[in-house]
Amino acid sequence: MLLTAKTISHEEHPWGSLLILQDLTDYETIASELEMTKSLKQKLQTVVDAAYDGLILIGQQGKIEIVNHTISELVSCPKEDLIDQEIDLFFRTSS
C-alpha cells in the first residue's frame, strides 16, 4: 500500500488535506514478471551466443529479436544493428 498526503490550500492558507491510498499489488506483480522475463531473455541470449551455428529468433511481426555472432558475421552487420530489423532485409523468403 502507498499512502500519499497532500495539503489543500488557497492563497497560502491551508484548509484541508487529501489522503490517497493505493494498492500496489498489481504493480508489484507486473514488476516481478518483467524482471523474470528479462532474466529469461538473458539466459536465452547466452544459449544462442554459445551455439556454433548461426541462429536468429524472429518475432511474430517478422522482426529479428535475437541473433548470434555467426549470423552477424554472415551479413557483415553488428548484432545490435540487426535487432528489430525486418528479416526480409537480410534474407529472401520464398513466395
Secondary structure as GFF3:
##gff-version 3
##sequence-region A 1 95
A	DSSP	beta_strand	2	10	.	.	.	ID=ss1
A	DSSP	beta_strand	13	22	.	.	.	ID=ss2
A	DSSP	alpha_helix	25	50	.	.	.	ID=ss3
A	DSSP	beta_strand	56	58	.	.	.	ID=ss4
A	DSSP	beta_strand	64	67	.	.	.	ID=ss5
A	DSSP	alpha_helix	69	74	.	.	.	ID=ss6
A	DSSP	alpha_helix	79	82	.	.	.	ID=ss7
A	DSSP	three_ten_helix	87	89	.	.	.	ID=ss8
###
